[in-house]
Structure formats: structure tokens, C-alpha cells
Amino acid sequence: MQLAKPFYDVGIFSNQSEAQRAFWQQQVGLAFDHSLKLGGGVLQHRHNAGGAVLKLNDARDPLPSASAGPIDELLVASSKVQAPQLLNDPDGNQVRLVPSGYRGIQGLAVQLKVQDVARSTHFYAEVLGLRPEEPGLLACGDTRLLLVAGATVTDLAAPLGAIGLRYITLQVFDCDATYASALAAGATSGREPATLGSTARIAFIRDPDGTWIELSERASVTGKAV
């Protein structure tokens, strides 16, 4: 898979927009970029973290609470700390500030709690093309993905739009082709490709533990119309 940018993004859903924005901007130190209407009463507040984006999806309607999912922790490279520091956002998501370069992390990274580290390593390396660097650590361009063994069993019927850390986004040059090749290589479909106005063409796949992975062909990233 060819990435359109060497960072992945992270998506959160919340009903606490004001408190969440204060947390990410003031406590974590991310720079607000702009807001984007996603439809269905969801407004996405985009925050820059190096070359990555923290996507805070502010839902107008009450969101369901999601059971503990594979995204166990969000790590943020920060000049504010000299050693890892654990925080919790207003919804209770675990956020760890780390020095820039800690375990190779620039911008954002996620730690996934998976049932089988070897199986998940194979999925991310063979289906999505990430590069294994050491056991439980893969490179995605200039960012990293951390895998830890855990007994999390995801409710696969739970909607994407639920409170918490819900998905990662890979920017690609061709959403439809990447989606088709991922399914052929063993990924599970989350949502078929769809176009969001003139902004992007997106699809979702899911990894062996049910993690939602967005494949985004974003016009501002690829430089071509969707």
C-alpha cells in the first residue's frame, strides 16, 4: 500500500466538545487547524500533531458508550515532557505524552491491545504494508504502531460513532483500489467506499481485533479531485 502522507491520523468521538478542545489544546498542546462538517450532526475539529491529525468528532446527538476496544492508548510526541506522562481526556481515554522520538514516535501513535501480537503484526505488515521494527512495534511512514497482548474482545456490532478512541486514518492515493486490495489480502470490510463532497473519498476496513481503519483519498493530500 502506498501512503499519500507518511503519518496516520487518529479519530475520537465525543459529546464533550468544549472540554475536549480545552484538553487537547491546553493540556496536550495541539494546534487547532479547522473544523469540518461530516454530516449527520457531526462536526470534526482537526488538530495538528506534527504531520498527523487528531480528529475530534463532536456529535450533536448522544453517543453510545463503547466497550473497551483495541485502541488502548494514544501517544503524543511533546516538547513539554522529558519522560512519558499519562493523562486522561474528559471521556477517560488514556493519553500518554512522550518525548519526541520516543520509540520512534513523531506526532501521534496508538497502542493497540490485541489478542495475538504475531497475527496482528502479520496483518499490518502484509495487508497494509507497515514495516516491523521490533517485536510489537511497526513503522507507518514516520509514525509508529505499538501492539501489546491483551484479552480485549471487541463488540464487532458496535457502531463506529461511539464515545472514545475509535479509528485510525491512512491517507492513500486511491481509496477504491486500496480497499479492494486490503479485502483481498484478508481485511474485513467496515464500510464501502463513499465520497464526502469534494473533500475526500473514504472507506473503512477492520483488523483481526475489530479496529476501525479509515482509508482516505483526501483531495488536499493527494492533489487530485475526488
N, CA, C and O of each residue as an XYZ file, in Angstrom:
904
protein
N       0.839     -1.194      0.000
C       0.000      0.000      0.000
C       0.878      1.249      0.000
O       1.826      1.354      0.778
N       0.556      2.181     -0.869
C       1.314      3.424     -0.961
C       0.596      4.526     -0.180
O      -0.546      4.876     -0.477
N       1.289      5.062      0.820
C       0.713      6.127      1.632
C       0.826      7.464      0.912
O       1.834      7.745      0.264
N      -0.214      8.288      1.028
C      -0.180      9.631      0.448
C       0.488     10.632      1.381
O       0.880     11.716      0.948
N       0.622     10.283      2.647
C       1.424     11.073      3.589
C       2.007     10.110      4.614
O       1.378      9.103      4.939
N       3.207     10.405      5.133
C       3.906      9.443      5.990
C       3.473      9.486      7.446
O       4.296      9.247      8.330
N       2.234      9.776      7.719
C       1.677      9.775      9.070
C       0.265      9.215      8.996
O      -0.426      9.394      7.993
N      -0.164      8.540     10.053
C      -1.578      8.227     10.131
C      -2.237      9.182     11.125
O      -1.568      9.758     11.982
N      -3.540      9.341     11.001
C      -4.313     10.219     11.869
C      -5.144      9.372     12.827
O      -5.295      8.166     12.632
N      -5.678     10.010     13.859
C      -6.452      9.294     14.870
C      -7.787      9.997     15.074
O      -7.837     11.222     15.189
N      -8.879      9.215     15.118
C     -10.217      9.769     15.276
C     -10.856      9.423     16.606
O     -10.830      8.274     17.046
N     -11.435     10.443     17.247
C     -12.133     10.317     18.515
C     -13.568     10.804     18.334
O     -13.805     11.764     17.602
N     -14.518     10.160     18.986
C     -15.886     10.658     19.041
C     -16.199     11.089     20.469
O     -15.789     10.440     21.431
N     -16.932     12.195     20.593
C     -17.262     12.708     21.921
C     -18.514     13.576     21.867
O     -18.863     14.128     20.823
N     -19.183     13.684     23.017
C     -20.257     14.653     23.199
C     -19.808     15.829     24.055
O     -20.612     16.700     24.389
N     -18.518     15.856     24.413
C     -17.990     16.908     25.280
C     -17.026     17.802     24.494
O     -15.835     17.865     24.799
N     -17.545     18.475     23.504
C     -16.694     19.230     22.597
C     -15.857     20.292     23.304
O     -14.644     20.358     23.103
N     -16.485     21.114     24.121
C     -15.758     22.224     24.745
C     -14.656     21.714     25.669
O     -13.523     22.193     25.612
N     -14.984     20.752     26.512
C     -13.990     20.208     27.431
C     -12.879     19.486     26.679
O     -11.710     19.579     27.053
N     -13.244     18.766     25.621
C     -12.237     18.049     24.839
C     -11.294     19.009     24.123
O     -10.080     18.804     24.119
N     -11.847     20.049     23.521
C     -10.976     21.007     22.832
C     -10.027     21.690     23.803
O      -8.862     21.914     23.474
N     -10.506     22.024     24.993
C      -9.636     22.635     26.002
C      -8.524     21.665     26.399
O      -7.372     22.067     26.565
N      -8.874     20.395     26.550
C      -7.866     19.393     26.928
C      -6.780     19.266     25.868
O      -5.590     19.348     26.173
N      -7.199     19.065     24.620
C      -6.218     18.804     23.566
C      -5.385     20.042     23.245
O      -4.205     19.924     22.913
N      -5.970     21.193     23.338
C      -5.225     22.405     23.006
C      -4.383     22.912     24.176
O      -3.243     23.333     23.979
N      -4.930     22.876     25.386
C      -4.232     23.466     26.517
C      -3.357     22.469     27.273
O      -2.207     22.774     27.589
N      -3.886     21.282     27.567
C      -3.101     20.319     28.323
C      -2.121     19.542     27.450
O      -0.974     19.323     27.839
N      -2.570     19.131     26.286
C      -1.694     18.359     25.395
C      -0.840     19.281     24.531
O       0.311     18.966     24.231
N      -1.408     20.427     24.129
C      -0.638     21.392     23.357
C      -0.739     21.247     21.858
O       0.154     21.685     21.133
N      -1.836     20.625     21.367
C      -2.003     20.500     19.924
C      -2.599     21.787     19.355
O      -3.393     22.461     20.012
N      -2.208     22.114     18.131
C      -2.691     23.336     17.474
C      -3.973     23.048     16.703
O      -4.003     22.159     15.852
N      -5.027     23.795     16.998
C      -6.280     23.669     16.247
C      -6.057     24.167     14.825
O      -5.428     25.203     14.611
N      -6.585     23.410     13.842
C      -6.436     23.790     12.444
C      -7.753     24.320     11.874
O      -7.849     25.500     11.538
N      -8.760     23.463     11.764
C     -10.061     23.914     11.288
C     -11.111     22.865     11.634
O     -10.783     21.761     12.069
N     -12.386     23.225     11.434
C     -13.494     22.301     11.674
C     -14.125     21.921     10.344
O     -14.157     22.719      9.406
N     -14.627     20.693     10.275
C     -15.175     20.148      9.037
C     -16.490     19.451      9.336
O     -16.553     18.597     10.219
N     -17.551     19.812      8.601
C     -18.840     19.153      8.763
C     -18.798     17.784      8.086
O     -18.469     17.670      6.905
N     -19.138     16.744      8.860
C     -19.154     15.395      8.315
C     -20.554     14.926      7.956
O     -20.714     13.885      7.317
N     -21.574     15.686      8.361
C     -22.948     15.253      8.134
C     -23.454     14.457      9.320
O     -22.673     13.974     10.140
N     -24.765     14.326      9.401
C     -25.350     13.566     10.487
C     -25.176     14.218     11.843
O     -25.230     13.545     12.872
N     -24.966     15.534     11.850
C     -24.793     16.239     13.112
C     -23.429     16.085     13.739
O     -23.277     16.284     14.944
N     -22.416     15.727     12.932
C     -21.055     15.559     13.445
C     -20.150     16.639     12.855
O     -20.078     16.815     11.639
N     -19.461     17.359     13.745
C     -18.517     18.390     13.353
C     -17.131     17.951     13.802
O     -16.907     17.702     14.986
N     -16.210     17.856     12.862
C     -14.858     17.367     13.163
C     -13.913     18.540     13.392
O     -13.706     19.367     12.504
N     -13.346     18.601     14.589
C     -12.362     19.626     14.932
C     -10.973     19.015     14.752
O     -10.592     18.098     15.480
N     -10.225     19.526     13.783
C      -8.956     18.924     13.408
C      -7.801     19.659     14.098
O      -7.706     20.885     14.049
N      -6.931     18.880     14.738
C      -5.796     19.425     15.472
C      -4.510     18.810     14.913
O      -4.431     17.600     14.705
N      -3.524     19.643     14.676
C      -2.271     19.181     14.100
C      -1.320     18.665     15.175
O      -1.181     19.256     16.245
N      -0.673     17.551     14.861
C       0.344     16.961     15.739
C       1.506     16.543     14.849
O       1.600     15.388     14.432
N       2.395     17.499     14.563
C       3.415     17.228     13.562
C       2.732     17.060     12.229
O       1.948     17.919     11.826
N       3.007     15.982     11.536
C       2.341     15.731     10.261
C       1.058     14.937     10.415
O       0.376     14.673      9.425
N       0.715     14.551     11.635
C      -0.507     13.786     11.902
C      -1.630     14.727     12.315
O      -1.402     15.904     12.592
N      -2.860     14.185     12.351
C      -4.035     14.974     12.731
C      -4.821     14.217     13.788
O      -5.118     13.033     13.629
N      -5.154     14.915     14.871
C      -6.097     14.403     15.863
C      -7.466     14.895     15.438
O      -7.703     16.102     15.392
N      -8.370     13.978     15.128
C      -9.691     14.326     14.602
C     -10.728     14.139     15.707
O     -11.128     13.017     16.015
N     -11.153     15.246     16.292
C     -12.133     15.232     17.364
C     -13.524     15.383     16.758
O     -13.909     16.473     16.334
N     -14.264     14.301     16.719
C     -15.591     14.289     16.100
C     -16.640     14.621     17.154
O     -16.958     13.802     18.016
N     -17.167     15.835     17.066
C     -18.142     16.367     18.015
C     -19.543     16.034     17.518
O     -20.004     16.589     16.520
N     -20.224     15.119     18.223
C     -21.549     14.665     17.794
C     -22.643     15.475     18.469
O     -22.601     15.700     19.679
N     -23.611     15.909     17.694
C     -24.754     16.666     18.205
C     -25.660     15.782     19.045
O     -26.141     16.203     20.097
N     -25.895     14.556     18.586
C     -26.786     13.633     19.286
C     -25.991     12.787     20.277
O     -24.798     12.558     20.079
N     -26.647     12.322     21.344
C     -25.952     11.486     22.330
C     -25.352     10.241     21.683
O     -26.000      9.556     20.892
N     -24.110      9.967     22.035
C     -23.407      8.809     21.501
C     -23.498      7.639     22.482
O     -23.548      7.844     23.694
N     -23.521      6.420     21.957
C     -23.451      5.268     22.860
C     -22.052      5.151     23.462
O     -21.075      5.632     22.889
N     -21.973      4.513     24.609
C     -20.672      4.211     25.203
C     -20.161      2.918     24.600
O     -20.880      1.920     24.555
N     -18.942      2.936     24.146
C     -18.366      1.737     23.543
C     -17.680      0.897     24.615
O     -17.095      1.435     25.555
N     -17.754     -0.421     24.469
C     -16.983     -1.287     25.355
C     -15.506     -1.099     25.034
O     -15.154     -0.578     23.975
N     -14.656     -1.520     25.941
C     -13.213     -1.353     25.729
C     -12.813     -1.959     24.387
O     -13.082     -3.130     24.118
N     -12.171     -1.152     23.552
C     -11.785     -1.602     22.226
C     -10.289     -1.798     22.113
O      -9.560     -1.622     23.090
N      -9.828     -2.160     20.932
C      -8.400     -2.420     20.751
C      -7.509     -1.196     20.941
O      -6.362     -1.337     21.366
N      -8.017      0.024     20.631
C      -7.163      1.202     20.798
C      -7.062      1.490     22.292
O      -7.971      2.059     22.895
N      -5.957      1.091     22.863
C      -5.763      1.105     24.306
C      -5.262      2.453     24.807
O      -5.571      2.863     25.926
N      -4.489      3.133     23.975
C      -3.834      4.362     24.423
C      -3.383      5.173     23.221
O      -2.964      4.617     22.206
N      -3.473      6.485     23.341
C      -2.959      7.393     22.322
C      -1.693      8.029     22.858
O      -1.684      8.558     23.970
N      -0.625      7.981     22.078
C       0.648      8.586     22.460
C       0.877      9.825     21.611
O       0.637      9.815     20.404
N       1.342     10.888     22.249
C       1.548     12.165     21.576
C       2.966     12.635     21.842
O       3.352     12.807     22.998
N       3.746     12.847     20.791
C       5.090     13.397     20.948
C       4.979     14.847     21.383
O       4.261     15.632     20.765
N       5.692     15.204     22.449
C       5.545     16.529     23.031
C       6.881     17.074     23.521
O       7.695     16.350     24.094
N       7.085     18.356     23.282
C       8.282     19.024     23.802
C       8.090     19.410     25.264
O       9.016     19.923     25.893
N       6.892     19.169     25.816
C       6.579     19.564     27.191
C       7.097     18.562     28.219
O       7.150     18.875     29.409
N       7.481     17.358     27.777
C       7.885     16.325     28.733
C       9.263     15.769     28.387
O       9.683     15.773     27.230
N       9.947     15.297     29.409
C      11.234     14.628     29.219
C      11.138     13.131     29.483
O      12.080     12.381     29.230
N       9.989     12.711     29.994
C       9.715     11.294     30.231
C       8.222     11.082     29.998
O       7.446     12.029     30.129
N       7.800      9.869     29.656
C       6.373      9.623     29.412
C       5.498     10.060     30.581
O       5.831      9.827     31.743
N       4.379     10.696     30.257
C       3.440     11.186     31.269
C       2.033     10.796     30.864
O       1.587     11.143     29.770
N       1.320     10.075     31.731
C      -0.010      9.576     31.418
C      -1.081     10.580     31.852
O      -1.060     11.081     32.977
N      -2.019     10.864     30.936
C      -3.155     11.734     31.196
C      -4.432     10.992     30.818
O      -4.393      9.931     30.194
N      -5.553     11.568     31.205
C      -6.857     11.077     30.747
C      -7.650     12.253     30.223
O      -7.726     13.298     30.870
N      -8.255     12.082     29.026
C      -9.066     13.166     28.477
C     -10.431     13.184     29.175
O     -10.693     12.310     30.001
N     -11.312     14.151     28.873
C     -12.591     14.250     29.582
C     -13.483     13.021     29.482
O     -14.362     12.832     30.323
N     -13.276     12.183     28.475
C     -14.071     10.952     28.356
C     -13.364      9.742     28.958
O     -13.878      8.626     28.897
N     -12.184      9.963     29.538
C     -11.456      8.868     30.160
C     -10.487      8.139     29.261
O      -9.894      7.145     29.681
N     -10.303      8.607     28.018
C      -9.328      7.977     27.130
C      -7.923      8.185     27.673
O      -7.592      9.272     28.145
N      -7.094      7.147     27.608
C      -5.714      7.267     28.070
C      -4.867      7.958     27.005
O      -4.850      7.550     25.844
N      -4.172      8.999     27.416
C      -3.307      9.774     26.532
C      -1.944      9.865     27.204
O      -1.845     10.299     28.351
N      -0.907      9.463     26.505
C       0.438      9.485     27.079
C       1.317     10.459     26.290
O       1.569     10.265     25.101
N       1.774     11.508     26.975
C       2.730     12.428     26.364
C       4.110     11.792     26.448
O       4.515     11.307     27.504
N       4.829     11.797     25.329
C       6.171     11.202     25.299
C       7.132     12.176     24.630
O       6.716     12.978     23.795
N       8.415     12.115     24.988
C       9.390     12.964     24.291
C       9.424     12.625     22.804
O       9.285     11.460     22.431
N       9.604     13.615     21.969
C       9.690     13.381     20.530
C      10.800     12.386     20.234
O      11.926     12.540     20.706
N      10.477     11.363     19.447
C      11.439     10.328     19.114
C      11.368      9.118     20.017
O      12.036      8.120     19.747
N      10.575      9.170     21.089
C      10.421      8.024     21.978
C       9.866      6.839     21.189
O       8.768      6.918     20.638
N      10.607      5.764     21.137
C      10.261      4.575     20.357
C       9.968      4.935     18.892
O       9.192      4.263     18.213
N      10.606      6.004     18.435
C      10.445      6.434     17.049
C       9.205      7.253     16.786
O       8.886      7.519     15.627
N       8.485      7.668     17.831
C       7.202      8.343     17.644
C       7.390      9.818     17.324
O       8.085     10.543     18.036
N       6.760     10.243     16.241
C       6.647     11.651     15.864
C       5.159     11.931     15.675
O       4.462     11.129     15.053
N       4.666     13.031     16.189
C       3.241     13.330     16.053
C       2.418     12.447     16.967
O       2.551     12.524     18.189
N       1.562     11.601     16.386
C       0.687     10.714     17.151
C       1.051      9.257     16.903
O       1.627      8.905     15.874
N       0.702      8.426     17.867
C       0.800      6.976     17.695
C      -0.280      6.349     18.556
O      -0.769      6.977     19.495
N      -0.658      5.115     18.245
C      -1.599      4.408     19.091
C      -0.988      3.092     19.553
O      -0.163      2.480     18.875
N      -1.426      2.692     20.723
C      -1.108      1.370     21.236
C      -2.364      0.526     21.137
O      -3.407      0.883     21.686
N      -2.264     -0.586     20.441
C      -3.402     -1.492     20.282
C      -3.242     -2.685     21.209
O      -2.176     -3.297     21.279
N      -4.316     -3.004     21.919
C      -4.345     -4.220     22.730
C      -4.939     -5.317     21.855
O      -6.109     -5.252     21.478
N      -4.143     -6.312     21.537
C      -4.554     -7.339     20.575
C      -4.502     -8.724     21.211
O      -3.774     -8.956     22.176
N      -5.287     -9.633     20.649
C      -5.323    -10.986     21.190
C      -4.094    -11.794     20.807
O      -3.688    -12.688     21.549
N      -3.492    -11.489     19.650
C      -2.347    -12.255     19.157
C      -1.404    -11.293     18.459
O      -1.687    -10.846     17.348
N      -0.282    -10.966     19.097
C       0.649     -9.980     18.548
C       1.202    -10.437     17.204
O       1.339     -9.631     16.284
N       1.518    -11.716     17.082
C       2.068    -12.223     15.815
C       1.048    -12.090     14.694
O       1.394    -11.685     13.585
N      -0.206    -12.428     14.975
C      -1.262    -12.319     13.956
C      -1.458    -10.865     13.538
O      -1.582    -10.573     12.349
N      -1.485     -9.965     14.496
C      -1.685     -8.550     14.173
C      -0.486     -7.974     13.445
O      -0.646     -7.154     12.540
N       0.716     -8.394     13.827
C       1.914     -7.942     13.119
C       1.838     -8.370     11.653
O       2.137     -7.585     10.753
N       1.436     -9.619     11.423
C       1.298    -10.111     10.044
C       0.267     -9.299      9.285
O       0.489     -8.956      8.124
N      -0.868     -8.982      9.921
C      -1.911     -8.210      9.253
C      -1.387     -6.839      8.835
O      -1.521     -6.452      7.674
N      -0.799     -6.113      9.759
C      -0.372     -4.753      9.443
C       0.811     -4.726      8.473
O       0.955     -3.784      7.694
N       1.645     -5.743      8.519
C       2.780     -5.796      7.592
C       2.354     -6.264      6.205
O       2.747     -5.668      5.202
N       1.553     -7.325      6.141
C       1.228     -7.929      4.852
C       0.013     -7.293      4.175
O      -0.021     -7.198      2.948
N      -0.982     -6.858      4.946
C      -2.185     -6.281      4.354
C      -2.022     -4.792      4.101
O      -2.446     -4.283      3.063
N      -1.403     -4.086      5.058
C      -1.303     -2.626      4.945
C       0.104     -2.126      4.642
O       0.291     -0.939      4.375
N       1.079     -2.995      4.679
C       2.425     -2.603      4.258
C       3.247     -1.872      5.296
O       4.241     -1.236      4.947
N       2.861     -1.940      6.584
C       3.682     -1.323      7.613
C       4.969     -2.128      7.785
O       5.031     -3.300      7.415
N       5.977     -1.502      8.339
C       7.300     -2.135      8.448
C       7.598     -2.529      9.896
O       7.736     -1.650     10.747
N       7.701     -3.824     10.197
C       8.070     -4.235     11.551
C       9.481     -3.744     11.893
O      10.409     -3.900     11.099
N       9.631     -3.155     13.074
C      10.928     -2.653     13.516
C      11.494     -3.480     14.666
O      12.702     -3.701     14.753
N      10.613     -3.926     15.533
C      10.973     -4.804     16.645
C       9.683     -5.479     17.075
O       8.607     -5.055     16.653
N       9.755     -6.516     17.899
C       8.509     -7.175     18.313
C       7.522     -6.183     18.932
O       7.838     -5.497     19.905
N       6.322     -6.120     18.349
C       5.287     -5.248     18.866
C       5.389     -3.806     18.427
O       4.665     -2.957     18.948
N       6.264     -3.502     17.486
C       6.425     -2.121     17.022
C       6.569     -2.107     15.503
O       7.466     -2.742     14.948
N       5.665     -1.368     14.831
C       5.718     -1.250     13.377
C       5.776      0.210     12.983
O       5.213      1.071     13.659
N       6.469      0.485     11.872
C       6.560      1.838     11.344
C       5.505      2.038     10.268
O       5.322      1.192      9.392
N       4.812      3.172     10.348
C       3.850      3.581      9.322
C       4.332      4.932      8.821
O       3.943      5.972      9.353
N       5.177      4.918      7.799
C       5.823      6.157      7.388
C       6.705      6.644      8.516
O       7.585      5.918      8.980
N       6.474      7.882      8.966
C       7.251      8.458     10.055
C       6.598      8.266     11.417
O       7.083      8.806     12.411
N       5.500      7.504     11.482
C       4.854      7.241     12.760
C       4.989      5.765     13.124
O       5.490      4.964     12.335
N       4.539      5.420     14.318
C       4.688      4.064     14.817
C       3.356      3.510     15.315
O       2.467      4.262     15.715
N       3.235      2.191     15.284
C       2.082      1.483     15.801
C       2.596      0.482     16.822
O       3.469     -0.329     16.514
N       2.058      0.535     18.039
C       2.501     -0.344     19.109
C       1.449     -1.420     19.353
O       0.257     -1.122     19.415
N       1.884     -2.658     19.490
C       0.994     -3.789     19.738
C       1.352     -4.429     21.073
O       2.516     -4.742     21.323
N       0.345     -4.625     21.934
C       0.561     -5.319     23.206
C      -0.481     -6.415     23.336
O      -1.619     -6.259     22.894
N      -0.085     -7.525     23.944
C      -1.011     -8.634     24.118
C      -2.039     -8.288     25.187
O      -1.697     -7.748     26.240
N      -3.299     -8.602     24.908
C      -4.367     -8.348     25.868
C      -5.564     -9.208     25.535
O      -5.633     -9.810     24.464
N      -6.508     -9.262     26.461
C      -7.659    -10.149     26.294
C      -8.892     -9.418     25.793
O     -10.010     -9.913     25.935
N      -8.693     -8.232     25.203
C      -9.834     -7.456     24.742
C     -10.611     -8.218     23.659
O     -10.027     -8.703     22.690
N     -11.913     -8.313     23.834
C     -12.788     -8.886     22.816
C     -13.731     -7.771     22.377
O     -14.580     -7.337     23.155
N     -13.592     -7.312     21.156
C     -14.358     -6.178     20.664
C     -15.763     -6.592     20.255
O     -15.971     -7.649     19.659
N     -16.720     -5.734     20.588
C     -18.085     -5.933     20.100
C     -18.116     -5.466     18.645
O     -18.191     -4.268     18.374
N     -18.058     -6.401     17.726
C     -17.977     -6.047     16.315
C     -19.247     -5.391     15.795
O     -19.242     -4.793     14.719
N     -20.334     -5.500     16.553
C     -21.586     -4.869     16.143
C     -21.665     -3.419     16.604
O     -22.561     -2.689     16.179
N     -20.742     -2.986     17.467
C     -20.775     -1.609     17.969
C     -20.511     -0.644     16.819
O     -19.664     -0.918     15.969
N     -21.226      0.489     16.779
C     -21.035      1.429     15.678
C     -19.696      2.156     15.767
O     -19.092      2.244     16.836
N     -19.254      2.665     14.648
C     -18.052      3.492     14.639
C     -18.257      4.717     15.524
O     -17.368      5.086     16.291
N     -19.420      5.344     15.420
C     -19.720      6.555     16.170
C     -20.119      6.258     17.596
O     -21.305      6.262     17.928
N     -19.133      5.997     18.447
C     -19.361      5.774     19.873
C     -18.272      6.520     20.631
O     -17.223      6.842     20.073
N     -18.528      6.789     21.899
C     -17.577      7.590     22.672
C     -16.236      6.880     22.787
O     -16.173      5.698     23.126
N     -15.163      7.616     22.500
C     -13.833      7.082     22.726
C     -12.907      7.192     21.532
O     -13.235      7.809     20.518
N     -11.737      6.577     21.676
C     -10.758      6.459     20.589
C     -11.275      5.386     19.644
O     -11.337      4.214     20.015
N     -11.650      5.772     18.417
C     -12.422      4.850     17.592
C     -11.735      4.370     16.328
O     -12.044      3.279     15.847
N     -10.802      5.155     15.764
C     -10.235      4.704     14.486
C      -8.923      5.401     14.175
O      -8.598      6.446     14.738
N      -8.184      4.793     13.266
C      -7.005      5.436     12.686
C      -7.271      5.660     11.205
O      -8.052      4.935     10.590
N      -6.624      6.658     10.644
C      -6.823      7.009      9.231
C      -5.504      6.928      8.479
O      -4.507      7.524      8.884
N      -5.511      6.191      7.393
C      -4.373      6.142      6.479
C      -4.741      6.926      5.230
O      -5.767      6.658      4.605
N      -3.908      7.894      4.862
C      -4.133      8.661      3.645
C      -3.517      7.909      2.467
O      -2.325      7.601      2.470
N      -4.354      7.612      1.449
C      -3.916      6.813      0.308
C      -4.212      7.569     -0.989
O      -4.972      8.538     -0.994
N      -3.612      7.122     -2.071
C      -3.808      7.779     -3.362
C      -5.058      7.299     -4.098
O      -5.620      8.030     -4.914
N      -5.492      6.073     -3.811
C      -6.657      5.516     -4.496
C      -7.456      4.705     -3.483
O      -7.106      3.565     -3.179
N      -8.523      5.292     -2.966
C      -9.324      4.645     -1.925
C      -9.894      3.313     -2.404
O      -9.773      2.301     -1.714
N     -10.513      3.311     -3.582
C     -11.187      2.104     -4.058
C     -10.211      0.958     -4.276
O     -10.487     -0.175     -3.881
N      -9.080      1.241     -4.898
C      -8.104      0.192     -5.168
C      -7.483     -0.337     -3.871
O      -7.261     -1.539     -3.730
N      -7.203      0.566     -2.926
C      -6.609      0.150     -1.662
C      -7.595     -0.685     -0.854
O      -7.217     -1.688     -0.247
N      -8.854     -0.270     -0.850
C      -9.903     -1.025     -0.152
C     -10.014     -2.434     -0.738
O     -10.055     -3.416      0.003
N     -10.062     -2.529     -2.053
C     -10.204     -3.841     -2.710
C      -9.002     -4.738     -2.423
O      -9.165     -5.928     -2.154
N      -7.809     -4.176     -2.480
C      -6.616     -4.992     -2.245
C      -6.522     -5.419     -0.788
O      -6.053     -6.520     -0.498
N      -6.964     -4.556      0.143
C      -6.946     -4.919      1.558
C      -7.902     -6.075      1.832
O      -7.558     -7.003      2.564
N      -9.097     -6.027      1.250
C     -10.056     -7.125      1.432
C      -9.516     -8.424      0.831
O      -9.675     -9.500      1.407
N      -8.884     -8.306     -0.323
C      -8.326     -9.492     -0.972
C      -7.204    -10.117     -0.137
O      -6.961    -11.322     -0.202
N      -6.521     -9.267      0.651
C      -5.399     -9.743      1.460
C      -5.831    -10.208      2.844
O      -4.998    -10.665      3.628
N      -7.138    -10.097      3.161
C      -7.619    -10.640      4.422
C      -8.259     -9.674      5.383
O      -8.676    -10.083      6.467
N      -8.356     -8.393      5.028
C      -9.041     -7.433      5.898
C     -10.547     -7.673      5.836
O     -11.047     -8.266      4.880
N     -11.261     -7.214      6.846
C     -12.715     -7.277      6.888
C     -13.282     -5.907      6.533
O     -12.734     -4.885      6.947
N     -14.355     -5.875      5.784
C     -14.957     -4.602      5.408
C     -15.644     -3.958      6.607
O     -16.323     -4.624      7.389
N     -15.449     -2.635      6.732
C     -16.171     -1.864      7.727
C     -17.252     -1.027      7.059
O     -18.413     -1.047      7.470
N     -16.859     -0.293      6.026
C     -17.791      0.485      5.201
C     -17.223      0.566      3.796
O     -16.022      0.759      3.611
N     -18.084      0.421      2.818
C     -17.641      0.503      1.431
C     -17.280      1.946      1.076
O     -17.717      2.875      1.756
N     -16.486      2.143      0.017
C     -16.065      3.496     -0.377
C     -17.239      4.427     -0.631
O     -18.249      4.035     -1.217
N     -17.087      5.666     -0.179
C     -18.101      6.699     -0.380
C     -17.385      8.035     -0.511
O     -16.271      8.210     -0.018
N     -18.047      8.978     -1.186
C     -17.448     10.296     -1.419
C     -18.056     11.327     -0.479
O     -19.276     11.406     -0.337
N     -17.198     12.116      0.161
C     -17.618     13.209      1.034
C     -17.454     14.523      0.275
O     -16.417     15.180      0.370
N     -18.484     14.899     -0.477
C     -18.430     16.142     -1.245
C     -17.187     16.204     -2.107
O     -16.868     15.255     -2.822
N     -16.482     17.333     -2.036
C     -15.231     17.492     -2.776
C     -14.024     17.296     -1.870
O     -12.891     17.557     -2.274
N     -14.268     16.830     -0.627
C     -13.181     16.721      0.350
C     -12.384     15.441      0.207
O     -11.156     15.476      0.124
N     -13.080     14.300      0.177
C     -12.363     13.026      0.199
C     -13.265     11.889     -0.250
O     -14.491     12.006     -0.241
N     -12.642     10.795     -0.640
C     -13.323      9.523     -0.838
C     -12.771      8.597      0.231
O     -11.556      8.447      0.356
N     -13.652      7.973      1.004
C     -13.204      7.191      2.150
C     -13.859      5.818      2.175
O     -14.924      5.602      1.597
N     -13.199      4.907      2.853
C     -13.749      3.584      3.135
C     -13.177      3.147      4.474
O     -12.202      3.721      4.960
N     -13.790      2.123      5.069
C     -13.280      1.580      6.332
C     -13.075      0.082      6.210
O     -13.893     -0.631      5.628
N     -11.972     -0.378      6.769
C     -11.725     -1.805      6.938
C     -11.507     -2.050      8.427
O     -11.393     -1.106      9.209
N     -11.450     -3.333      8.816
C     -11.218     -3.672     10.219
C     -10.138     -4.739     10.325
O     -10.044     -5.644      9.496
N      -9.329     -4.607     11.368
C      -8.232     -5.560     11.570
C      -8.754     -6.787     12.322
O      -9.940     -6.828     12.647
N      -7.910     -7.792     12.614
C      -8.396     -9.022     13.251
C      -9.061     -8.811     14.612
O      -9.850     -9.650     15.045
N      -8.754     -7.704     15.290
C      -9.360     -7.426     16.593
C     -10.517     -6.445     16.501
O     -11.087     -6.062     17.522
N     -10.869     -6.034     15.289
C     -12.001     -5.151     15.098
C     -11.678     -3.671     15.045
O     -12.595     -2.854     14.970
N     -10.412     -3.296     15.081
C     -10.035     -1.886     14.985
C     -10.535     -1.300     13.674
O     -10.336     -1.884     12.608
N     -11.191     -0.134     13.757
C     -11.638      0.564     12.554
C     -10.455      1.294     11.924
O      -9.742      2.031     12.604
N     -10.249      1.089     10.632
C      -9.161      1.729      9.890
C      -9.769      2.435      8.684
O     -10.339      1.795      7.799
N      -9.643      3.745      8.658
C     -10.176      4.535      7.550
C      -9.127      4.640      6.449
O      -7.956      4.910      6.716
N      -9.556      4.425      5.217
C      -8.717      4.635      4.041
C      -9.239      5.894      3.367
O     -10.345      5.902      2.827
N      -8.452      6.945      3.398
C      -8.915      8.254      2.950
C      -8.116      8.748      1.748
O      -6.891      8.865      1.804
N      -8.814      9.029      0.684
C      -8.234      9.669     -0.504
C      -8.652     11.136     -0.440
O      -9.645     11.538     -1.046
N      -7.886     11.920      0.299
C      -8.243     13.300      0.588
C      -7.651     14.221     -0.482
O      -6.450     14.179     -0.752
N      -8.495     15.042     -1.081
C      -8.051     15.878     -2.200
C      -6.895     16.795     -1.816
O      -5.971     16.987     -2.606
N      -6.936     17.368     -0.603
C      -5.872     18.288     -0.186
C      -4.552     17.588      0.050
O      -3.505     18.234      0.097
N      -4.588     16.265      0.200
C      -3.353     15.491      0.409
C      -2.828     14.917     -0.907
O      -1.633     14.987     -1.192
N      -3.741     14.347     -1.707
C      -3.310     13.716     -2.953
C      -3.087     14.714     -4.079
O      -2.340     14.441     -5.019
N      -3.736     15.872     -3.983
C      -3.616     16.878     -5.043
C      -4.486     16.607     -6.244
O      -4.314     17.236     -7.288
N      -5.438     15.665     -6.116
C      -6.340     15.390     -7.224
C      -7.774     15.418     -6.732
O      -8.047     15.142     -5.563
N      -8.684     15.753     -7.628
C     -10.098     15.835     -7.268
C     -10.655     14.451     -6.983
O     -10.186     13.453     -7.530
N     -11.672     14.405     -6.110
C     -12.296     13.110     -5.806
C     -13.660     13.039     -6.486
O     -14.360     12.034     -6.363
